[in-house]
C-alpha cells in the first residue's frame, strides 16, 4: 500500500541525500577506472559530476536529485558539505574506502541511470577541464557570478539559484539516456 507521500508525489520529485549520490558516483567512477584510470575521482571532479547529475535531473524531471545547494566558487559549482568531507585529499584521488554505503533504495532507477550516464560521459574528463566547462557563458555558475558582479577569480559563497541550473540543462541531452521520450 503506497504511503501518502508516494500518492501525492512522483518519487522522482523527492530529493535524496547528497551523500547517497556521492556514494553512487564514487562507485561508478571506480568501476570505470578498472579499465581507464582517467575516471579516478578527485574532490573537484566529484563536485562537477554532482553538478551535472543535479542539472540533468532538473532538466529531465524539473526537480532536484538531492538536497544541498551549489555555491559559485572560483573553480565552479561546489556543494560545501561534500567539499568539507573530502578536502583533505586536495587534488589527489579520493580513496575507494570513502564509499560508505550511504546509497540505498531511495534513489529511483531513472536517477541512477542519470548518475551512471554522467559518470560515463564526464568522468574521464580532467577536473580542470570540467571546471572550465562550468565557466562557459550561459552556465548557471557564470550567471550567478554576473548577478553579483564577481570576477571569475573572486572568491564567493553565493548560492547558484536552482532555476539557473534548470535553465542551463533544460532540453540538454545526455548520451545514452531516454526518459519521457527524450534521448
Buried (B, 14 or more C-beta within 10 A) or exposed (E): EEEEEEEEEEBBEBBBBBBBBBBBBBBBBBEBBEEEEEBBBBBBBBBBBBBBBBBBBBBBBEBBBBBBBBBBBBBBBBBBEBBEBBEEBEEEBBEEEBBEEBBEEEBBEBBBBBBBBBBBBBBBBEBBEBBBBBBEEEBBBBBBBEEEEBEEEEEBEBEBBBEBBBBBBEEEEBEEBEBEEEE
